[in-house]
Amino acid sequence: FTLAPFRFDGRVVWVGNTHLHAYNPKARARQAASIARAVRRLGDAPVIFMGDLNTVPPGCKDGDFAHGDRDVRSYKGDRTLGILDGAGLRSVAHRDERSYWTYPVGHPNRTLDYVLFSRHFDVVSHRVVTEFELSDHYPVEAALRLRS
Protein backbone atom coordinates (compact mmCIF):
# COMPACT_ATOMS: atom_id res chain seq x y z
CA PHE A 1 0.00 0.00 0.00
CA THR A 2 0.97 3.61 -0.35
CA LEU A 3 0.28 6.42 2.09
CA ALA A 4 1.53 9.91 1.27
CA PRO A 5 1.07 13.38 2.77
CA PHE A 6 -0.43 16.20 0.72
CA ARG A 7 -0.81 19.80 1.81
CA PHE A 8 -4.37 21.03 1.33
CA ASP A 9 -5.54 24.44 2.50
CA GLY A 10 -2.66 24.66 4.96
CA ARG A 11 -3.31 21.21 6.43
CA VAL A 12 -1.68 17.84 5.82
CA VAL A 13 -4.04 15.25 4.39
CA TRP A 14 -2.81 11.67 4.02
CA VAL A 15 -3.88 9.83 0.86
CA GLY A 16 -3.38 6.12 0.37
CA ASN A 17 -4.08 3.33 -2.07
CA THR A 18 -3.92 -0.45 -2.00
CA HIS A 19 -4.79 -3.68 -3.74
CA LEU A 20 -5.47 -6.43 -1.21
CA HIS A 21 -5.20 -10.19 -1.72
CA ALA A 22 -8.05 -11.47 -3.87
CA TYR A 23 -8.46 -15.06 -2.69
CA ASN A 24 -7.31 -15.31 0.90
CA PRO A 25 -9.24 -13.55 3.70
CA LYS A 26 -6.52 -14.30 6.27
CA ALA A 27 -3.88 -12.65 4.06
CA ARG A 28 -6.26 -9.72 3.49
CA ALA A 29 -6.75 -9.33 7.24
CA ARG A 30 -2.97 -9.21 7.75
CA GLN A 31 -2.65 -6.59 5.01
CA ALA A 32 -5.51 -4.55 6.53
CA ALA A 33 -3.88 -4.76 9.98
CA SER A 34 -0.65 -3.37 8.52
CA ILE A 35 -2.55 -0.47 6.94
CA ALA A 36 -4.45 0.13 10.20
CA ARG A 37 -1.18 0.33 12.17
CA ALA A 38 0.21 2.89 9.72
CA VAL A 39 -2.97 4.98 9.91
CA ARG A 40 -2.99 4.89 13.72
CA ARG A 41 0.62 6.10 13.79
CA LEU A 42 -0.56 9.27 12.01
CA GLY A 43 -2.59 10.25 15.06
CA ASP A 44 -5.68 12.36 14.51
CA ALA A 45 -4.81 13.25 10.91
CA PRO A 46 -7.21 13.49 7.96
CA VAL A 47 -6.89 10.32 5.83
CA ILE A 48 -8.40 9.22 2.52
CA PHE A 49 -7.67 5.62 1.60
CA MET A 50 -8.92 3.86 -1.51
CA GLY A 51 -8.46 0.83 -3.65
CA ASP A 52 -9.42 -2.72 -4.46
CA LEU A 53 -10.03 -4.26 -1.04
CA ASN A 54 -11.33 -7.51 -2.55
CA THR A 55 -14.08 -7.90 0.03
CA VAL A 56 -17.80 -7.19 0.08
CA PRO A 57 -19.49 -4.68 2.43
CA PRO A 58 -21.08 -5.90 5.66
CA GLY A 59 -24.66 -7.01 5.15
CA CYS A 60 -24.23 -7.52 1.41
CA LYS A 61 -24.21 -10.81 -0.48
CA ASP A 62 -21.03 -12.75 0.28
CA GLY A 63 -21.52 -15.88 -1.81
CA ASP A 64 -23.49 -17.62 -4.55
CA PHE A 65 -21.83 -15.61 -7.30
CA ALA A 66 -21.39 -16.93 -10.81
CA HIS A 67 -19.93 -20.42 -11.00
CA GLY A 68 -16.23 -20.42 -11.79
CA ASP A 69 -15.29 -17.26 -9.89
CA ARG A 70 -12.06 -18.03 -8.05
CA ASP A 71 -12.96 -15.75 -5.15
CA VAL A 72 -16.47 -17.03 -4.34
CA ARG A 73 -15.44 -18.47 -0.97
CA SER A 74 -13.22 -15.63 0.17
CA TYR A 75 -15.79 -13.19 1.60
CA LYS A 76 -17.59 -15.04 4.40
CA GLY A 77 -16.23 -13.94 7.76
CA ASP A 78 -13.86 -11.44 6.17
CA ARG A 79 -12.59 -8.88 8.71
CA THR A 80 -10.91 -6.39 6.35
CA LEU A 81 -13.42 -3.54 6.60
CA GLY A 82 -13.80 -4.02 10.36
CA ILE A 83 -10.04 -3.78 10.85
CA LEU A 84 -9.85 -0.58 8.79
CA ASP A 85 -12.90 0.83 10.60
CA GLY A 86 -11.04 0.21 13.87
CA ALA A 87 -8.34 2.57 12.57
CA GLY A 88 -10.98 5.23 11.85
CA LEU A 89 -11.46 4.58 8.11
CA ARG A 90 -15.05 4.39 6.94
CA SER A 91 -16.95 4.36 3.68
CA VAL A 92 -20.39 5.43 2.64
CA ALA A 93 -23.05 2.90 3.58
CA HIS A 94 -23.40 0.36 0.78
CA ARG A 95 -26.53 -1.35 -0.42
CA ASP A 96 -26.45 -4.61 -2.28
CA GLU A 97 -27.53 -3.11 -5.59
CA ARG A 98 -26.03 -2.44 -8.99
CA SER A 99 -25.29 1.25 -8.40
CA TYR A 100 -22.69 0.19 -5.77
CA TRP A 101 -21.22 -2.87 -7.52
CA THR A 102 -17.70 -2.57 -8.92
CA TYR A 103 -16.93 -6.10 -10.12
CA PRO A 104 -16.84 -7.66 -12.69
CA VAL A 105 -16.96 -5.04 -15.41
CA GLY A 106 -19.82 -5.62 -17.82
CA HIS A 107 -21.88 -7.74 -15.43
CA PRO A 108 -21.19 -6.41 -11.91
CA ASN A 109 -22.67 -8.31 -8.99
CA ARG A 110 -20.63 -7.17 -5.94
CA THR A 111 -18.67 -4.31 -4.42
CA LEU A 112 -14.92 -4.84 -4.00
CA ASP A 113 -13.58 -1.28 -4.43
CA TYR A 114 -13.84 1.58 -1.96
CA VAL A 115 -13.00 5.14 -0.99
CA LEU A 116 -12.49 5.18 2.79
CA PHE A 117 -12.05 8.33 4.85
CA SER A 118 -11.46 9.50 8.40
CA ARG A 119 -13.89 11.51 10.55
CA HIS A 120 -12.40 14.73 9.16
CA PHE A 121 -14.46 14.55 5.96
CA ASP A 122 -18.04 15.01 4.83
CA VAL A 123 -19.16 13.15 1.72
CA VAL A 124 -20.32 15.45 -1.05
CA SER A 125 -20.84 12.69 -3.62
CA HIS A 126 -19.94 9.05 -4.19
CA ARG A 127 -20.46 6.81 -7.22
CA VAL A 128 -19.16 3.89 -9.20
CA VAL A 129 -17.81 5.08 -12.55
CA THR A 130 -19.19 2.85 -15.31
CA GLU A 131 -18.58 5.08 -18.33
CA PHE A 132 -15.32 3.39 -19.25
CA GLU A 133 -13.71 -0.01 -18.85
CA LEU A 134 -9.99 0.10 -18.17
CA SER A 135 -9.88 -2.86 -15.79
CA ASP A 136 -11.92 -5.84 -14.66
CA HIS A 137 -13.20 -3.53 -11.87
CA TYR A 138 -15.10 -0.28 -12.13
CA PRO A 139 -13.46 2.58 -10.19
CA VAL A 140 -15.13 4.49 -7.39
CA GLU A 141 -15.23 8.28 -7.35
CA ALA A 142 -15.90 10.35 -4.24
CA ALA A 143 -15.93 14.07 -3.57
CA LEU A 144 -15.08 14.77 0.05
CA ARG A 145 -15.12 18.06 1.96
CA LEU A 146 -12.44 18.55 4.60
CA ARG A 147 -14.09 19.86 7.76
CA SER A 148 -12.58 23.00 9.30
Stockholm file with secondary structure:
# STOCKHOLM 1.0

chainA/1-148         FTLAPFRFDGRVVWVGNTHLHAYNPKARARQAASIARAVRRLGDAPVIFMGDLNTVPPGCKDGDFAHGDRDVRSYKGDRTLGILDGAGLRSVAHRDERSYWTYPVGHPNRTLDYVLFSRHFDVVSHRVVTEFELSDHYPVEAALRLRS
#=GR chainA/1-148 SS CEEEEEEETTEEEEEEEEECCSSCHHHHHHHHHHHHHHHHHTCSCCEEEEEECCSCCTTSCCSCCCTTCTTTTSSTTCCHHHHHHHTTCBCCCCCSSGGGCCBSTTSCCBCCEEEEECTTEEEEEEEECCSCCSSSSCCEEEEEEECC
#=GC SS_cons         CEEEEEEETTEEEEEEEEECCSSCHHHHHHHHHHHHHHHHHTCSCCEEEEEECCSCCTTSCCSCCCTTCTTTTSSTTCCHHHHHHHTTCBCCCCCSSGGGCCBSTTSCCBCCEEEEECTTEEEEEEEECCSCCSSSSCCEEEEEEECC
//
